[in-house]
């Protein structure tokens, strides 16, 4: 028998034999895992669709603005990165509401669910309004980000 370190290859092969009970146990675990995975995917489906849609809108913007020129495309990417920062902060603030609502739902407390939902709507409105005001104010300060003037001078050209 060949020995490598503390492992005996002969012993390893004897111990690695799988009994019928172990296989049944593993299949039960796998079945449970697949069942939970399906439930998770049902919940995650709408979120996945929303995220992919968001990315496709960015791709569409880039394709359309790219036909205008390099500088407008750079300006759009710059503005998108600033907007992305506000978007991530807003989503981060709203995630706390999903946790509170799901905890209340788990306790089957409809009154608490409604309360947290109302708080979420108010928080979303305040965060969204504050973000919009900050972005409008930030528009006058784009020169401070070190971008060339020809890039930030395009501000406002693509707004409705």
C-alpha positions in Angstrom: 0.0 0.0 0.0 1.4 3.4 -1.0 1.2 6.1 1.6 1.3 9.9 0.9 1.6 12.0 4.0 -1.1 10.9 6.6 -3.4 9.5 3.9 -3.3 5.8 3.0 -4.7 5.3 -0.5 -5.9 1.8 0.4 -7.8 3.1 3.5 -9.3 6.0 1.5 -10.8 3.7 -1.1 -12.4 1.5 1.6 -13.8 4.5 3.5 -15.1 6.1 0.3 -17.5 3.2 -0.4 -21.0 4.6 -0.5 -23.8 2.6 1.1 -27.4 2.6 -0.2 -28.5 4.6 2.9 -26.0 7.4 2.1 -27.3 7.6 -1.5 -30.9 7.9 -0.3 -29.9 10.6 2.1 -28.0 12.5 -0.6 -31.0 12.3 -3.0 -33.3 13.6 -0.3 -31.0 16.6 0.3 -30.7 17.2 -3.4 -34.5 17.0 -3.8 -35.0 19.5 -1.0 -32.3 21.8 -2.5 -33.9 21.7 -6.0 -37.3 22.5 -4.5 -36.0 25.5 -2.6 -34.1 26.6 -5.7 -37.3 26.6 -7.8 -39.1 28.7 -5.1 -36.2 31.1 -5.1 -36.2 31.5 -8.8 -39.9 32.2 -8.9 -39.3 35.0 -6.4 -36.1 36.2 -8.2 -37.6 36.1 -11.7 -39.2 39.6 -11.7 -36.0 41.1 -10.2 -33.9 39.4 -12.9 -36.2 40.8 -15.6 -36.0 44.3 -14.1 -32.2 44.2 -13.9 -31.8 42.9 -17.4 -34.2 45.5 -18.7 -32.3 48.3 -16.9 -29.0 47.0 -18.6 -30.7 46.8 -22.0 -31.9 50.4 -21.7 -28.3 51.5 -21.0 -27.1 49.5 -24.1 -29.9 51.2 -26.2 -28.9 54.6 -25.0 -25.2 53.9 -25.9 -26.1 52.7 -29.3 -28.3 55.7 -30.1 -26.0 58.3 -28.6 -23.0 56.7 -30.2 -24.3 57.7 -33.6 -24.2 61.3 -32.5 -20.5 61.2 -31.7 -17.7 60.3 -29.3 -18.0 63.3 -27.0 -21.8 62.9 -26.5 -21.3 59.2 -25.8 -18.6 60.1 -23.2 -20.9 62.7 -21.7 -23.7 60.1 -21.5 -21.4 57.5 -19.8 -20.2 60.2 -17.4 -23.8 61.2 -16.5 -24.8 57.5 -16.3 -22.1 56.8 -13.7 -23.3 59.8 -11.6 -26.9 58.6 -11.9 -25.8 55.1 -11.0 -24.4 56.3 -7.7 -27.7 57.8 -6.7 -29.5 54.7 -8.0 -27.4 52.3 -5.9 -27.9 54.5 -2.7 -31.6 54.6 -3.3 -31.9 50.8 -3.8 -29.7 50.3 -0.7 -32.1 52.4 1.3 -35.1 50.6 0.1 -33.8 47.1 0.7 -34.3 47.7 4.4 -38.0 47.9 3.8 -38.1 44.5 2.1 -36.6 42.9 5.1 -39.0 44.6 7.5 -42.0 43.7 5.3 -41.0 40.1 5.0 -40.4 39.8 8.7 -43.9 41.1 9.4 -45.4 38.9 6.7 -43.6 35.9 8.3 -45.3 36.7 11.6 -48.6 37.0 9.7 -49.1 40.5 11.0 -51.0 42.3 8.3 -51.1 45.6 10.2 -47.3 45.6 10.6 -46.9 44.7 6.9 -49.1 47.7 5.9 -47.2 50.0 8.3 -43.8 49.0 6.8 -45.2 49.3 3.3 -46.4 52.9 4.1 -42.9 53.7 5.5 -41.4 52.3 2.4 -43.5 54.5 0.1 -42.6 57.6 2.2 -38.9 56.6 2.3 -38.9 55.9 -1.4 -40.5 59.3 -2.1 -38.1 61.2 0.1 -35.0 59.4 -1.2 -36.1 59.8 -4.8 -36.9 63.5 -4.4 -33.7 64.2 -2.5 -31.7 62.4 -5.2 -33.4 64.3 -7.9 -32.7 67.6 -6.2 -29.1 66.7 -5.6 -28.6 65.6 -9.3 -30.1 68.9 -10.5 -27.8 70.9 -8.2 -24.8 68.7 -9.2 -25.4 69.6 -12.8 -23.9 73.0 -12.2 -20.8 71.4 -10.6 -19.8 68.9 -13.3 -16.6 70.9 -14.1 -15.3 69.8 -10.7 -15.1 66.2 -11.7 -12.0 66.7 -13.8 -13.8 65.9 -17.1 -12.9 67.9 -20.2 -15.3 70.9 -20.8 -16.4 69.5 -24.1 -17.8 66.5 -22.2 -19.8 68.2 -19.4 -21.0 71.0 -21.8 -23.4 68.4 -23.2 -25.5 68.4 -20.1 -29.1 68.9 -20.7 -29.0 68.0 -24.4 -30.6 64.6 -24.0 -33.4 65.5 -21.6 -37.0 65.7 -22.7 
